[in-house]
Amino acid sequence: MACQLYGWRDRLVGEIGGAVLEIGVGSGANLPHYRHATTVWAIEPDPQLAARARRAADGAGVRAHVKVAVAEALPFAAGTFDHVVSSLVFCSVTDQNLALGEIRRVLRPAGLLHMVEHVRPQARALASLAHRVTPYWSQIAHNCHLDRPTVETLRAAGWDVRILGRFGVFVQIEARLA
Ligand SMILES: C[S@@+](CC[C@H](N)C(=O)[O-])C[C@H]1O[C@@H](n2cnc3c(N)ncnc32)[C@H](O)[C@@H]1O
């Protein structure tokens, strides 16, 4: 994603193996891109999207189990997963820190968090515009925020964050527990 968005889902999940949890799986758009995962557990708060994700999994050739749940209360035991995936979800979660705490809990000690998220623009004028627009945008876009400093929030929560690429406001992140 250093210079393009094309193929970002493949770059996000294509190489991941082991025990995987995807949060906010939506309609399951990432599922066909898991080439190495044997089983993917996924959560999604919207039951209709969860049903679509289950259908997507059937056609994707990956064994996926989709539960209706939120990132702030993950229905899994501590230390269950090698990898957690989040794409375009942290703009919308109700509480980023609660979600990060839950992800920390369910990851194994050497586990990795893989994200593609849109974040607060780096340019100050655009960041200010994003901040002013967000109260209106979030009303019509399912709680999507344009002004979240997700990278800084991760670092403040004690994650060791590696930026793999940026394209405008989109950032690909790999994070481990520091
Ligand atoms: C823009 S969609 C992205 C869907 C999918 N991850 C993708 O990349 O296509 C945002 C998703 O986040 C989910 N979401 C919103 N709040 C959430 C929360 N608190 N916990 C988990 N998922 C959440 C929404 O239901 C929706 O499926």
The ligand as a Gaussian input file, in Angstrom:
#p B3LYP/6-31G(d) Opt

LIG

0 1
 C      -16.827000      -0.166000       6.704000
 S      -17.366000      -1.694000       7.346000
 C      -15.938000      -2.732000       7.016000
 C      -16.316000      -4.167000       6.875000
 C      -15.141000      -5.119000       6.580000
 N      -14.191000      -5.137000       7.678000
 C      -14.449000      -4.761000       5.311000
 O      -13.249000      -4.501000       5.305000
 O      -15.123000      -4.784000       4.256000
 C      -17.260000      -1.462000       9.110000
 C      -17.663000      -2.687000       9.890000
 O      -17.378000      -2.492000      11.270000
 C      -18.422000      -3.089000      11.994000
 N      -18.427000      -2.537000      13.368000
 C      -18.921000      -1.363000      13.775000
 N      -18.801000      -1.236000      15.115000
 C      -18.185000      -2.373000      15.540000
 C      -17.784000      -2.854000      16.822000
 N      -17.970000      -2.130000      17.928000
 N      -17.213000      -4.067000      16.894000
 C      -17.005000      -4.806000      15.778000
 N      -17.360000      -4.394000      14.534000
 C      -17.945000      -3.190000      14.421000
 C      -19.651000      -2.741000      11.191000
 O      -20.786000      -3.520000      11.536000
 C      -19.163000      -2.995000       9.788000
 O      -19.316000      -4.334000       9.396000

